[in-house]
Amino acid sequence: MTVKKTFAMPGSLDGKLASADNHIQDQTEPKRSEASAKSQTDGFSKEAKNPLAANKNQESKPGITFAAQEKLPKLPIPELESSCNKYIAALEPLQSAREHSDTVAAVHEFLRNEGVELQDRLKKYAVGKTSYIEQFCKCIFSFL
């Protein structure tokens, strides 16, 4: 016995999304409004509505997370050659032999040319800062 399968022609994505949106809207609760939000929160006590206000009368102390921040040693800047060697070692299992030899050549060229200047600029930038990477992390996470 032979089984015959038939397939329907696929519809447009817009049509599928529109029908899914209509289906979801049909199942949801009534529209939200300021009045319904107010009626929901009226049952809460004043302390529950503003939990941080309850601690204002107490003497404020800094949290323990950053309490000793100024006492910590500065984050050291690793040596450039060491960082490059770790980079090469990390890439080796991910690359073909030719790719790896190209990478090694590029890293050695970087070390001979602009790498030294960039390392010096980083060291100058880090003077007086507790962390030379903090500002860069803030920039990266602001994009996320």
N, C-alpha and C positions, 0 to 999 in steps of 0.2 A: 504494500500500500504506500503510495506516494503522498506526502503532505505538501500542499501548495500554500505558500505564504504570499500575501499581497500587502503592499505598502501604500499608504496614502501619501499624496504629494504634500510636502511640508508647507505650512502657511508662513506668513510673514511674522517676524519677531515683534513688530509693533502690535499686531493683532493679538498675539499670545499675551503680551504684557498688559494690554488694555483689558482683556478678559480676566486676567489674574487680578488686576487692580480692582475691577468691579466686584469680583468674588470676595476679595478681602474686605472691601468697604461694606458689603452687605452683611458681613459677620461681625463687624466691630460695634462697639457701644456707641451711644449718641455722641455727637460732637462735643469737644471739650469747650468750656466757657469759664470766664472769670467767676461767675456766680457758683458754678458747680465746684470749682476749686476752693472757693471760700467756704462753702458748706462742708467740704471734706476736712478742712483744717480747723474749723471752729471747735471741734471736739478735743483738740490737743491743748495741754496746759501751756502757760506762758514759758515755762522752763523748757518744755519739749520743743517749742517753736524756735527758741534761740538758746541752744545749749551752751554756747561759748560765753554768753552774758553772765551765767551763774558763777564763773570763775573770776570775774572782774574784781570782786572784793578781796580776793586772796592776793598775797604778794606775788608779783610775777617774777619767775625765774626762767633763765634760758633753758631750753631743752638739753638733754644729755647727749643728743646725737652730735652736735657741733660744739659742745662745751670746751673741749680741749683742742680745737682746730688750730689755734695760733701756736700751740706748743709742739705740734707735729713737725717732723723734719720735712724739708722741701723735697718734692718728687725729683729724683735725679734724672738728668738727661742721659740716655744710653749712648754709648759710643757708636758712631755712624757705621764703622766697619762691622761691628758686632750685629747691629740691626740688619745690615745688608746680608750678612752670612745667614742669619735666621730666615730672612725673606727667601733666599735662594734654596735653603733646605726645606722650607715649607712648600715651595712650588714644585720641587723635584718629582714627587710621586704623582703630580697632576699633569705633568708635561711629557711630551715625547722627547727623545734624546736631542733632536734638532732644536726644538723649542727651548729646552733647558740650556743648551749651549748658547743660544741667542740671548736668553735671559741673563746668563752669567756674563756674557760680553757687555750687555747693556748696563748691568750693575757696576762692572769694573770701569766702564767709561764714565758713569755717573760719579763714582768715587774719585776719579782723576780730574773731573771738571767741576760741575756746579755743586756737587755734594758737599765739598769742604766749605764753600761759601755759605750754603744754606745752613749747615750745621753751626757755623759761627754766628749767623744771624739769629738762629734759634737760641743760642746761648746768651746773646745780648738781650734778646726779648725776655728771657726768663729771669733776668736779674731783678730782684725785688719782688718777685711773684712767688706765692706758695706752690702754685701748680702751673706749669707751662702749657698744659693741655686743656685747662678749664674753659678758657674762652672759646677754643675750637670746638669743644663738646657742646657748649651752649649754642654755637652757630649751627652745628649739625642737627641738634634736637629741635631747633626752632623751625626747621624745614619739615619735620615729621608731623 
